[in-house]
């Protein structure tokens, strides 16, 4: 019996070495006690109630934000492509966790798809804001076409089409018509941030930082064939070392992938190497993993870096003496602001004592034990409301932002489904040819952080 145990640990550590994971990270991959699963399912029921209560029954469009006041719920009846995606993938998640029936899920999603087919578009791409009550363009909020928001909508459509084959015809047509080439700059090899239809102009800036949420749209555009695969390698892992305005001067080396020279650079924090995001927030780094199999396929690059960012967010909170962790843009009592573990960013968002619930759930696949404890701490700070955890809390003053955002509720819902159902949403995404075709890009890269 002892020999069997010894042999199994030899195999385990060999696998750890192969996957470039720490022993602690390896041990956590199997952490899924029944009690925790039940806690998460109970929380998901409350979280999904946001979508049932604040999604217009005529259009299938979810309100962007709800604030709980003494007068009741103040509902912002506008929505974005990302919000729509979060609702669709949350509905798939709810059905798979048996919170709603398949019949209800399909009915809900059909309503949303019918609205999407009728909504104003530009080259198949969606505007940034629509009214939830009639799906009309919210013109008083501009006429902007966002690369990253459309990427998330494409991702949600792909997941729905794979989860429910009866909807695949509608979802596939919508995705096929979304022409990402119109936002691509072939001379630079990067995407513009978007296009202002009223001005008739692309943004001056590009999405040049790789470890940020726009990489989902990049992946999908490559999978569709709208842009070449070389685009993946022309996004900066860190800024070049000679750009001395960034928060650290990176170290690394040039590596050639598919004929493109890539500077595989890294930063260092508390003695640990990592590839930075732009601001240092959790959702920039971890949100793409809701649909991309970065942990499974990018074991020496994105998956490993995701683990580092989770570990370092936790380490950052400990260094500051904070009782909780999870720094990411979120609602505040009076509005919305960007929060981060600033040392993890190229041009870090501000240091702050504000933590947001969705950041903890994005970390579930990488630090489930720590996430469970963090959720307990947040609950003790009176974060729990009718629709699950409120959006944020100042852990110094313990002032809670009694707000719910469709985006953040969606990230929580999908993260729970992926954790409880073993990567369910990622499996659906990668079952589609668009999700399958670029998989080699995830597999072949090696970050300079091992």
C-alpha positions in Angstrom: 0.0 0.0 0.0 2.8 2.4 0.9 4.5 1.7 -2.5 1.3 2.6 -4.3 1.1 5.9 -2.5 4.7 6.7 -3.2 4.3 5.9 -6.8 1.2 8.0 -7.1 3.0 11.0 -5.7 5.9 10.5 -8.1 3.4 10.6 -10.9 1.7 13.7 -9.4 4.9 15.7 -9.1 5.9 14.7 -12.6 2.5 16.0 -13.8 3.1 19.2 -11.8 6.4 19.7 -13.5 4.8 19.0 -16.9 2.0 21.5 -16.3 4.3 24.1 -14.7 2.0 24.4 -11.7 3.1 24.7 -8.1 2.3 21.8 -5.8 -0.3 24.0 -4.0 -2.0 24.8 -7.2 -2.0 21.1 -8.2 -3.5 20.1 -4.9 -6.3 22.7 -5.3 -7.5 21.4 -8.7 -9.3 18.5 -6.9 -10.8 20.7 -4.1 -14.5 20.4 -4.5 -16.2 19.4 -1.2 -19.9 18.8 -1.3 -20.5 21.6 1.3 -18.8 24.2 -0.9 -20.6 23.1 -4.0 -23.9 23.4 -2.2 -23.0 26.9 -1.0 -22.1 28.0 -4.5 -25.3 26.6 -6.0 -27.4 28.4 -3.3 -25.6 31.6 -4.2 -26.1 31.0 -7.9 -29.8 30.8 -7.3 -29.8 34.3 -5.8 -27.5 35.6 -8.4 -29.6 34.4 -11.3 -32.7 35.9 -9.8 -31.2 39.3 -10.8 -31.5 38.2 -14.4 -35.1 36.9 -14.0 -36.2 40.0 -12.2 -34.5 42.6 -14.4 -34.6 41.2 -17.9 -37.4 42.6 -20.0 -39.8 39.8 -20.9 -40.6 41.4 -24.3 -37.0 41.9 -25.5 -35.0 39.5 -23.4 -32.5 42.3 -22.6 -31.1 42.7 -19.1 -30.8 46.0 -17.3 -27.2 47.2 -16.9 -27.4 48.1 -13.2 -29.7 48.0 -10.2 -29.1 49.9 -7.0 -30.9 49.0 -3.8 -32.1 52.1 -1.9 -34.6 52.9 0.9 -37.2 53.5 -1.9 -36.5 50.1 -3.5 -34.6 48.9 -6.6 -33.5 51.7 -9.0 -33.1 50.0 -12.4 -31.0 51.3 -15.2 -32.9 50.1 -18.3 -30.0 50.1 -20.7 -27.9 47.2 -21.9 -24.6 46.5 -23.7 -23.4 43.6 -25.9 -21.4 42.3 -22.9 -24.4 42.4 -20.6 -26.4 40.5 -23.2 -23.7 37.8 -23.4 -23.6 37.6 -19.6 -27.3 37.0 -19.5 -27.2 34.3 -22.2 -24.3 32.4 -20.6 -25.9 32.8 -17.2 -29.1 31.3 -18.5 -27.2 28.3 -19.9 -25.5 28.0 -16.5 -28.8 28.2 -14.6 -30.3 25.4 -16.8 -27.3 23.2 -16.3 -27.4 23.7 -12.6 -31.1 22.9 -12.6 -32.3 26.3 -11.5 -34.5 26.5 -14.5 -35.8 24.0 -17.0 -34.4 23.6 -20.5 -37.7 24.7 -21.9 -37.5 28.0 -20.0 -33.9 28.5 -21.0 -34.6 28.0 -24.7 -37.7 30.3 -24.5 -35.7 33.0 -22.8 -32.8 32.8 -25.2 -35.1 32.8 -28.3 -36.6 36.1 -27.1 -33.1 37.6 -26.8 -32.0 36.2 -30.2 -35.1 37.7 -31.9 -34.1 41.1 -30.4 -30.5 40.8 -31.5 -31.6 40.0 -35.1 -33.7 43.2 -35.2 -31.3 45.6 -33.4 -29.4 48.3 -35.2 -25.9 47.1 -36.2 -22.8 48.3 -38.1 -21.2 45.6 -40.4 -22.9 43.0 -38.2 -21.3 44.5 -35.1 -23.4 45.8 -32.2 -23.5 49.3 -30.8 -22.5 49.8 -27.2 -25.8 50.7 -25.7 -29.5 49.8 -26.3 -32.7 50.5 -24.4 -34.0 47.3 -22.8 -37.7 48.1 -23.2 -37.7 48.1 -27.0 -34.2 47.1 -28.1 -33.7 50.5 -29.8 -30.3 52.2 -30.0 -29.6 54.4 -27.0 -28.5 57.3 -29.1 -28.0 59.7 -26.2 -25.1 57.5 -25.1 -23.3 57.8 -28.5 -22.9 55.4 -31.4 -19.8 53.5 -30.5 -18.8 50.0 -31.8 -16.6 48.4 -29.2 -14.2 45.6 -30.1 -14.2 44.0 -26.7 -17.9 44.2 -26.1 -18.7 42.6 -29.4 -16.2 39.9 -28.6 -18.1 39.0 -25.5 -21.4 38.9 -27.4 -19.9 36.6 -30.0 -18.6 34.3 -27.2 -22.1 34.2 -25.6 -23.7 33.4 -29.0 -21.2 30.6 -29.6 -21.9 29.0 -26.2 -25.7 29.2 -26.7 -25.4 27.7 -30.2 -23.5 24.7 -28.8 -25.6 24.3 -25.7 -28.9 24.3 -27.7 -28.6 22.9 -31.2 -32.1 24.2 -32.0 -30.7 27.7 -31.7 -27.5 27.2 -33.6 -28.9 28.5 -36.9 -29.7 31.9 -35.3 -26.5 32.2 -33.3 -24.2 31.1 -36.1 -25.7 33.6 -38.5 -25.3 36.5 -36.1 -21.7 35.6 -35.3 -20.8 35.1 -39.0 -22.2 38.6 -39.8 -20.0 40.2 -37.2 -17.2 41.6 -39.3 -14.2 42.1 -37.0 -11.9 42.9 -40.0 -13.5 46.4 -40.0 -11.8 47.1 -36.6 -8.4 45.6 -37.5 -5.3 47.6 -38.4 -3.2 45.2 -40.6 -0.2 47.6 -40.6 0.1 47.3 -36.8 -1.4 43.8 -36.5 -3.6 45.0 -33.6 -7.3 45.9 -33.2 -8.5 49.5 -32.8 -10.5 50.0 -29.6 -13.6 50.6 -31.7 -15.4 52.8 -34.2 -17.5 55.9 -33.7 -20.3 55.7 -36.3 -21.4 59.3 -35.8 -17.9 60.6 -36.3 -17.1 58.0 -39.0 -13.7 57.2 -37.4 -11.9 54.4 -35.7 -10.3 55.2 -32.3 -6.8 56.4 -32.3 -5.7 53.8 -29.8 -5.1 50.1 -30.3 -5.7 47.2 -28.0 -2.0 46.5 -27.6 -1.8 44.7 -24.2 -2.2 41.0 -24.5 -3.2 40.1 -20.9 -6.4 42.0 -21.0 -10.0 41.1 -21.7 -10.0 42.1 -25.5 -8.0 38.9 -26.2 -11.4 37.1 -26.4 -12.4 39.1 -29.4 -8.9 38.5 -30.9 -9.3 34.8 -30.4 -12.8 34.7 -32.0 -11.7 36.9 -34.9 -8.9 34.5 -35.7 -11.2 31.5 -35.3 -13.7 33.1 -37.8 -10.9 33.9 -40.2 -11.6 37.7 -40.0 -8.0 38.4 -39.1 -4.8 36.3 -39.5 -3.4 34.2 -36.7 -0.3 36.4 -36.7 -2.4 39.0 -35.0 -2.1 36.9 -31.8 1.6 37.4 -31.7 1.6 41.1 -32.5 0.0 42.0 -29.2 2.4 43.0 -26.4 3.0 40.6 -23.6 4.7 43.5 -21.9 5.5 46.8 -23.5 9.0 46.8 -25.0 11.8 47.4 -22.4 12.8 50.7 -24.0 9.3 52.1 -23.1 10.4 53.4 -19.7 7.0 55.0 -18.8 5.6 51.6 -17.7 5.4 50.6 -14.1 8.3 48.2 -14.4 11.1 47.7 -17.0 10.4 44.1 -18.1 12.9 41.3 -18.4 12.6 38.6 -21.1 13.7 37.5 -24.5 12.6 37.4 -28.1 10.9 34.2 -29.2 9.6 33.5 -32.8 6.1 32.1 -33.2 4.6 31.5 -36.7 7.2 33.8 -38.2 6.6 36.7 -35.8 9.2 37.8 -33.2 7.5 38.2 -29.8 9.1 39.8 -26.8 8.3 37.3 -24.0 8.7 39.7 -21.2 7.7 39.7 -17.5 7.4 41.8 -14.4 8.3 40.6 -10.9 6.3 41.2 -7.6 7.3 39.7 -4.3 9.9 37.6 -6.1 7.3 36.1 -8.5 7.4 36.5 -12.2 4.2 37.4 -14.1 2.9 38.9 -17.3 1.0 42.1 -16.4 -2.4 43.3 -17.4 -2.9 46.9 -18.2 -4.4 48.0 -14.9 -3.7 45.1 -12.5 -7.3 44.1 -12.0 -8.7 40.6 -11.8 -11.3 40.8 -14.6 -8.7 41.9 -17.2 -6.7 38.8 -16.6 -9.3 36.2 -15.6 -12.5 37.1 -17.4 -11.4 35.5 -20.7 -11.0 32.2 -18.9 -14.8 32.0 -18.6 -14.8 30.8 -22.2 -11.2 30.1 -23.2 -9.5 26.9 -22.1 -6.4 28.8 -20.9 -5.9 26.7 -17.8 -6.2 23.4 -19.7 -4.3 24.4 -22.9 -2.1 27.3 -21.9 -0.3 25.5 -19.1 3.0 27.3 -19.8 1.5 30.7 -20.7 -2.0 32.0 -20.0 -3.1 29.3 -17.6 0.1 29.6 -15.6 -0.2 33.4 -15.6 -3.8 33.3 -14.4 -2.6 31.3 -11.4 0.1 33.9 -10.8 -2.4 36.7 -10.9 -4.7 35.0 -8.4 -1.8 34.2 -6.1 -0.4 37.7 -6.3 -3.8 39.4 -5.7 -4.0 37.4 -2.5 -0.4 38.2 -1.6 -1.0 41.9 -2.3 -4.0 41.9 0.2 -1.9 40.2 2.8 1.0 42.7 2.3 -1.5 45.5 2.9 -3.0 43.8 5.9 -6.5 43.6 4.3 -9.0 41.0 5.6 -10.2 40.2 2.1 -8.9 40.3 -1.5 -10.3 40.7 -5.0 -9.5 43.9 -6.7 -11.3 44.8 -10.0 -13.4 47.6 -11.5 -16.8 47.7 -9.7 -19.7 49.8 -8.5 -19.1 52.2 -5.6 -21.8 53.8 -3.4 -21.9 56.8 -5.7 -20.9 55.4 -9.1 -18.3 53.1 -10.7 -14.5 53.1 -10.5 -11.5 51.0 -11.5 -9.7 49.1 -8.7 -6.7 46.8 -8.8 -3.7 45.3 -7.2 -1.7 48.1 -8.8 1.7 46.4 -8.9 0.3 43.8 -11.3 -0.5 46.4 -14.0 1.5 48.1 -16.8 -0.1 51.4 -15.9 -1.8 50.4 -12.7 -5.3 51.4 -11.7 -5.4 53.0 -8.2 -4.6 51.2 -5.0 -7.7 51.0 -2.9 -9.3 49.3 0.0 -12.3 48.4 -2.1 -12.8 44.7 -3.1 -15.5 43.4 -5.4 -17.3 40.0 -5.2 -16.8 39.0 -8.9 -13.0 38.9 -8.5 -13.3 36.1 -5.9 -15.4 34.0 -8.3 -13.1 34.5 -11.2 -10.4 32.9 -9.0 -12.4 29.7 -8.3 -10.6 27.5 -10.7 -7.2 28.6 -9.3 -7.7 29.1 -5.6 -11.0 27.5 -4.5 -10.0 27.1 -0.8 -9.0 30.8 -0.6 -12.1 31.8 -2.5 -14.3 29.9 -0.1 -12.7 31.7 2.9 -12.9 35.1 1.1 -16.6 34.6 0.4 -17.2 34.0 4.2 -15.3 37.2 5.0 -17.4 39.2 2.5 -20.6 37.7 3.9 -19.6 38.8 7.4 -19.3 42.4 6.0 -23.0 42.4 5.3 -22.4 41.9 1.5 -25.3 39.5 1.0 -28.5 40.8 -0.5 -31.6 39.6 -2.3 -29.6 38.9 -5.5 -26.5 37.5 -4.0 -23.4 39.4 -3.0 -23.5 43.2 -3.5 -21.0 44.5 -5.9 -18.3 45.9 -3.6 -17.2 46.8 -0.1 -14.6 49.2 1.3 -12.9 46.8 3.7 -11.5 49.7 5.7 -14.8 51.5 6.4 -17.0 48.4 5.6 -19.3 50.6 3.5 -21.1 48.4 1.0 -22.0 49.5 -2.5 -25.6 48.2 -2.6 -25.6 47.7 -6.3 -25.8 44.8 -8.8 -24.3 45.0 -12.3 -25.3 42.6 -15.0 -21.7 42.2 -16.0 -20.5 41.3 -12.5 -23.5 39.1 -11.8 -22.8 37.3 -15.1 -19.1 36.7 -14.2 -20.2 35.2 -10.8 -22.8 33.0 -12.4 -20.6 31.6 -15.1 -17.6 31.1 -12.8 -19.8 29.0 -10.5 -21.1 26.9 -13.4 -17.6 26.3 -14.7 -16.3 25.3 -11.2 -19.3 23.1 -10.2 -19.8 21.6 -13.7 -16.1 21.1 -14.6 -15.6 23.7 -17.2 -19.0 23.4 -18.8 -19.1 26.9 -20.5 -15.6 26.5 -21.8 -16.5 23.1 -23.2 -19.4 24.6 -25.1 -17.3 27.4 -26.5 -14.5 25.1 -27.7 -17.0 22.7 -29.2 -17.6 25.2 -32.0 -15.2 25.4 -34.9 -14.5 29.0 -34.0 -13.4 28.0 -30.6 -11.4 25.0 -31.8 -9.4 26.5 -34.7 -7.1 28.8 -32.7 -6.4 26.3 -29.8 -2.8 25.8 -31.0 -2.1 29.4 -30.2 -2.9 28.7 -26.5 -0.9 25.5 -26.5 2.4 26.5 -28.1 3.3 29.7 -26.2 5.7 29.7 -23.3 5.7 32.8 -21.1 9.1 33.8 -19.5 7.7 33.2 -16.0 8.5 29.6 -15.3 
